[in-house]
Amino acid sequence: MSCSQLVRDRIDPLVNPGLLGTSHIHQIVGGNSFNTTMSPTGPSPANLSTCTTCTFTDDFSNYWTAIMYFQARNGSYKRVKQLGSLYHEQAREGGITIYYFPQFLNPQPRTIKAFAPGFRMRVGHPDRVQPVNESGHARADSNWKPTALYDGITYTCQENEGTRFSNLTNHFPDRPCPAGIITTLPFPSCWDGKNLDSPDHQSHVSFAEGGTVGYTKGGACPASHPVMIPQIMLEIRWDTTEFNDAELWPEDTTRQPFLWSFGDRLGYGHHGDYIFGWRGDTLQRTFDSLACSGDQICGMPTQTIPKANECVGERRVVEEADGWLQEMPGGVVGREW
């Protein structure tokens, strides 16, 4: 589904609940009840929101990630604009294309338990400064697998609008990308069956055995996290073409000019957040209907992308985030190489 951008703001109810003005700016999509405090024991976003930027109208969940910036040779920063992904080009401010995958390809259909009210989770580690494979081994470790992508988070250097499944890295591309960069963030697909959250927002969930993108491998859930949940994947297309002139890139050709709004210029620290907010049992009924699991609609009520674009959130931390800046919102500057 397409989810148009709700707002760009420096709030984070998952990591910094109640704080107005968190360390870095995010892009948020979903229900318009998104705010600084969203307690797991409080009312559901489905009960508080009056609209959603997603095309499935029963989804008032919130999804958010950091924002990509470009740093010029003179040290100034400029926000990288977003484009709607393929077939979702109309999404306001590009938004996020969101996938919900069933784990049914191999060896047989599996029972999926929809998220419980109050559920939330996070994928990725903003403090990550080196690649780590799916088993948690760092590059210097003898168990390191060069082809493994940590947490499944990838960057696609697009040769054209249709580029998918190639030119993949788990860090920023090291060359100008003719049609922009796509970032994908798959969330874990297994749950401990008890906790709606955990102190690190990750320990209560796990990836399935066999890899981070379990829907392609049919892996079972580990004993520690036996409940299979829908696997969410976020896809964001960043329009980096404005900065493809080699004269804009660092004179040091071993470095690239893009970075995240929290200062990560390598790309290993990319991360995403999710707070569940589907109305009633819509999501469970959908995953109970295997006959439509490959269908985009599955009988759920929908709205057009132009209608979703009408849902706009209030920006609470008003500051300059666009144009050429001497520092990114929140006073963030790029980390040392």
Helices and strands as residue ranges (DSSP letters): E 2-3, E 5-9, E 26-30, H 45-48, E 62-66, E 68-71, E 77-79, E 82-83, E 96-101, E 120-123, G 150-152, E 154-157, E 168-169, E 181-186, E 190-191, E 205-206, G 214-216, E 227-228, E 231-238, G 240-243, G 246-248, E 258-260, E 272-275, H 282-288, G 290-292, H 305-308
